Amino acid sequence: MRPQFQIPPYQGQRTLLVCLLALALMWADQRYAVFQSLRYVAGYALYPAQQLAILPSSLANWMDESTTSRRDLLDQNKQLSARNLVLELKAQRLASLEAENIELRELLSASEQVDDKVLVTTVIAVDPDPYTQQILINKGGDDGVFIGQPVLDAYGLLGQVVDVLPHTSRVMMIADSNHAIPVQINRNGVRAIATGTGALDRLELIYVPNTADIKVGDLLVSSGLGGRYPRGYPVATVEQVEHQAGQLFASVTATPSARMDRSRLLLLVFSQGAGKVPSDELWRDDR
């Protein structure tokens, strides 16, 4: 009976011969440069077999990296989305601070051009009544605010204080339909009365003679008549002039200089002899 497992004849001699051949090739590779060239060329033939041998390991590593990379990418995407949201909020806040900084610089420039003493205040509320144009500011009687006190923004005369509480005050803007202010044309001194229309972007001039020298683009400033407003503050710019034949007065509309729909920082003016005047030359607050 033939054994199930039988070593082929001369198997030991073949193994020994292969080992000796391998040693001889290694020795020759170290001693002769030609064998190094042959080994380099043989690398081209052995490369496919080498890649096939490591294929299972490479495939396993690729699958593991792909799974890990996808998980890491999802985590990174969540982190980046959250960070992007935070940065957007910071950018919005920075934009707001930049706008506030610009407004403060403009207000500072305006206060330097004002001869009277001033107090910086902030708008904290707007009257929702569509028939009035009034705002609430964060300065009151304890700060020296008084009824009838003029209020400006960085661009012109905005209105006057009509009600005072200890820590807040109510301001009627010049656009209110119940408000009127004596003005004069800065170019030639012609006087008129500017009344509010209820619209923040339009005033009307009344009792302007049809023959008066008034032109589109003329700057209207406060005349100081009546003692309510100081003289010489910008009020509005003439937008339209209509002369009607047979009428005594011209129809004149103007655009207010003050930005009543957007100004947040305002100036309370302390004219000489009007109400309480602060002891410092220029008041400022930390809002």
matplotlib code that plots the C-alpha trace (Angstrom):
import matplotlib.pyplot as plt

x = [0.0, 1.4, 1.8, -0.7, 2.1, 5.4, 8.4, 9.5, 12.9, 15.8, 13.7, 16.4, 19.1, 16.9, 16.3, 20.0, 20.9, 18.4, 19.8, 23.4, 22.3, 20.6, 23.8, 25.9, 23.6, 23.7, 27.5, 27.8, 25.3, 27.6, 30.7, 29.7, 27.7, 26.2, 24.1, 22.7, 21.6, 20.0, 18.2, 16.9, 15.5, 14.0, 12.1, 9.8, 8.8, 8.4, 6.4, 2.9, 3.4, 4.5, 1.5, -0.8, 0.7, 0.1, -3.3, -5.4, -3.6, -3.8, -7.5, -8.2, -6.3, -8.1, -11.5, -10.6, -9.2, -12.3, -14.6, -12.6, -12.2, -15.9, -16.6, -13.9, -15.2, -18.7, -17.3, -15.2, -18.1, -20.2, -17.4, -16.8, -20.5, -20.8, -17.6, -18.9, -22.1, -20.2, -18.0, -21.0, -22.5, -19.2, -19.0, -22.5, -21.6, -18.4, -20.4, -22.7, -19.8, -18.1, -21.3, -21.6, -18.0, -18.6, -21.7, -19.7, -17.0, -19.6, -21.3, -18.0, -17.3, -20.7, -20.2, -16.9, -18.8, -21.4, -20.6, -23.1, -22.5, -23.9, -24.8, -24.7, -27.9, -29.2, -32.6, -34.2, -37.7, -39.8, -43.4, -45.5, -48.3, -48.3, -49.6, -46.7, -43.0, -41.6, -38.8, -37.7, -34.1, -32.1, -31.5, -33.9, -34.3, -31.5, -29.1, -30.3, -32.6, -35.5, -38.6, -38.0, -34.3, -33.0, -31.9, -29.4, -27.9, -24.6, -26.2, -28.6, -31.4, -33.7, -36.3, -37.0, -37.7, -41.5, -41.6, -39.1, -38.9, -36.0, -34.1, -35.8, -37.2, -39.6, -38.5, -40.8, -39.0, -39.2, -41.1, -44.0, -47.2, -47.6, -44.1, -43.0, -39.6, -38.5, -35.8, -33.9, -32.2, -28.5, -27.7, -29.6, -31.2, -34.9, -37.0, -39.8, -41.5, -40.8, -43.6, -43.6, -45.7, -45.7, -43.3, -39.7, -38.3, -40.3, -41.0, -43.1, -42.3, -45.3, -45.8, -43.1, -43.9, -44.3, -41.6, -39.1, -35.6, -35.6, -34.1, -33.9, -30.8, -30.8, -29.8, -32.3, -30.9, -32.5, -33.1, -33.1, -36.4, -38.7, -35.9, -36.6, -33.8, -30.3, -29.4, -27.5, -28.1, -28.9, -32.6, -33.3, -32.5, -35.0, -36.2, -39.0, -40.3, -43.6, -44.6, -48.3, -49.7, -52.2, -51.1, -49.5, -47.3, -45.1, -45.4, -42.0, -40.9, -37.6, -35.7, -34.6, -30.8, -31.1, -31.4, -34.5, -35.2, -31.7, -29.7, -29.3, -26.8, -28.0, -26.9, -28.8, -27.9, -27.5, -27.8, -26.7, -29.5, -31.8, -32.5, -29.8, -26.3, -23.9, -20.7, -18.3, -17.6, -18.7, -20.6, -20.3, -21.9, -21.0, -24.4]
y = [0.0, 3.4, 5.9, 8.9, 11.4, 10.6, 12.9, 13.1, 11.6, 14.0, 16.7, 17.4, 17.7, 20.2, 22.3, 22.4, 23.3, 26.2, 27.5, 27.3, 29.0, 31.8, 32.3, 32.4, 35.0, 37.1, 36.9, 37.8, 40.7, 42.2, 41.7, 42.4, 45.4, 43.5, 41.5, 44.7, 45.7, 42.3, 42.6, 46.1, 44.8, 41.8, 44.2, 45.0, 41.3, 40.8, 44.0, 42.6, 39.6, 41.8, 44.0, 41.0, 39.6, 42.8, 43.5, 42.0, 44.1, 47.2, 46.6, 46.2, 49.4, 51.3, 50.2, 51.1, 54.5, 55.2, 54.4, 56.4, 59.3, 59.5, 59.5, 62.1, 64.2, 64.2, 65.2, 67.9, 69.1, 69.5, 71.3, 73.6, 74.3, 75.3, 77.4, 79.1, 80.0, 81.5, 83.4, 84.7, 85.9, 87.6, 89.2, 90.6, 92.0, 93.5, 95.1, 96.6, 97.8, 99.3, 101.1, 102.4, 103.5, 105.4, 107.0, 108.0, 109.6, 111.6, 112.6, 113.7, 115.8, 117.4, 118.2, 119.9, 122.2, 123.1, 126.1, 125.3, 122.6, 119.2, 115.9, 112.6, 110.5, 107.3, 106.5, 103.7, 103.6, 104.9, 105.9, 103.3, 105.9, 106.4, 109.9, 111.1, 111.2, 111.0, 109.0, 108.2, 108.9, 107.7, 111.0, 112.9, 115.5, 114.1, 114.8, 118.4, 117.8, 120.3, 120.7, 122.6, 121.5, 121.1, 117.7, 117.1, 114.1, 114.1, 115.7, 118.3, 119.4, 116.5, 117.9, 119.1, 117.6, 117.7, 115.6, 115.0, 112.2, 111.6, 109.2, 109.4, 112.1, 112.2, 114.0, 115.4, 115.3, 118.1, 115.7, 115.4, 117.0, 119.2, 120.6, 123.9, 125.6, 129.0, 128.6, 130.8, 130.1, 129.9, 131.4, 134.7, 134.8, 134.5, 133.4, 130.8, 128.3, 124.6, 122.3, 118.5, 116.4, 113.2, 111.7, 111.4, 112.4, 115.5, 119.0, 121.7, 125.5, 127.7, 131.4, 131.6, 134.5, 133.4, 135.9, 134.7, 133.8, 130.1, 127.4, 123.6, 122.6, 125.6, 124.7, 125.7, 126.5, 127.4, 131.2, 131.4, 133.3, 132.4, 131.4, 127.7, 126.6, 128.0, 129.9, 128.3, 124.6, 122.6, 121.7, 120.6, 121.0, 122.3, 119.5, 121.1, 124.6, 125.3, 128.8, 129.0, 131.9, 133.9, 132.5, 134.5, 131.8, 129.1, 125.4, 124.3, 120.9, 120.0, 116.9, 117.0, 117.0, 114.8, 111.0, 110.6, 107.0, 105.6, 107.9, 106.2, 108.5, 112.1, 115.4, 117.4, 121.1, 123.3, 126.9, 129.8, 130.9, 128.0, 125.5, 123.9, 123.8, 121.1, 122.1, 120.4, 121.9, 118.7, 115.8, 112.2, 109.0, 105.3, 104.5]
z = [0.0, -1.0, 1.8, 1.7, 2.3, 0.6, 0.2, -3.4, -4.1, -4.0, -2.2, 0.4, -2.3, -4.2, -1.2, -0.4, -4.0, -4.0, -0.7, -2.1, -5.3, -3.3, -1.2, -4.3, -5.9, -2.8, -2.7, -6.3, -5.9, -3.3, -5.4, -9.0, -10.3, -13.1, -10.7, -9.3, -12.8, -13.3, -9.9, -10.9, -14.2, -12.5, -10.3, -13.3, -13.6, -9.9, -9.3, -10.3, -8.1, -5.2, -5.6, -5.8, -2.6, -0.6, -2.2, 0.6, 3.2, 1.1, 0.5, 4.2, 5.0, 2.3, 3.6, 7.1, 6.1, 3.9, 6.8, 9.3, 6.8, 6.2, 9.9, 10.5, 7.6, 9.0, 12.4, 10.9, 8.8, 11.9, 13.7, 10.8, 10.4, 14.1, 13.8, 10.7, 12.5, 15.4, 13.0, 11.1, 14.4, 15.3, 11.8, 12.2, 15.6, 14.1, 11.3, 13.9, 16.0, 12.9, 12.0, 15.6, 15.4, 12.2, 13.8, 16.9, 14.7, 12.8, 16.0, 17.4, 14.3, 14.6, 18.3, 17.5, 15.1, 17.7, 19.8, 22.5, 25.2, 24.3, 25.9, 24.0, 24.3, 22.8, 21.2, 23.2, 21.7, 18.8, 19.1, 17.2, 16.5, 12.7, 13.2, 15.3, 14.8, 18.4, 20.0, 23.6, 24.7, 27.7, 29.3, 31.6, 34.2, 36.4, 33.5, 33.1, 30.2, 29.9, 27.8, 24.6, 24.5, 20.9, 19.7, 16.8, 15.1, 13.2, 10.1, 11.4, 13.6, 14.6, 17.0, 20.5, 23.9, 24.7, 27.9, 30.6, 33.2, 35.7, 33.4, 30.0, 27.8, 24.8, 21.6, 18.9, 15.6, 13.1, 10.7, 13.1, 11.6, 14.8, 14.6, 13.0, 13.0, 11.7, 9.0, 6.6, 3.3, 4.0, 0.6, 1.0, 4.4, 3.1, 6.1, 6.1, 8.4, 7.9, 9.1, 9.4, 7.1, 9.2, 6.7, 7.8, 4.4, 3.7, 5.2, 3.8, 3.8, 4.4, 3.7, 1.1, -1.3, -4.9, -5.8, -3.2, -4.3, -3.4, -5.5, -5.5, -3.5, -1.1, 2.4, 5.1, 8.6, 11.8, 12.0, 15.8, 15.8, 18.6, 20.9, 20.7, 18.5, 18.2, 15.1, 12.2, 12.5, 9.3, 9.0, 5.4, 1.7, -0.7, -2.9, -5.0, -5.7, -7.6, -8.5, -9.3, -11.3, -9.3, -5.9, -3.2, -1.9, -3.6, -2.9, -1.5, -0.1, 1.5, 2.6, 6.3, 6.9, 10.0, 9.4, 11.6, 10.6, 11.4, 13.8, 17.2, 18.9, 19.3, 20.8, 23.4, 23.0, 26.0, 24.6, 26.7, 29.0, 28.2, 31.0, 33.1, 31.6, 32.5, 34.3, 31.9, 28.5, 26.7, 28.1, 26.9, 28.2, 28.1, 26.6]

ax = plt.figure().add_subplot(projection="3d")
ax.plot(x, y, z, "-o")
ax.set_aspect("equal")
plt.show()
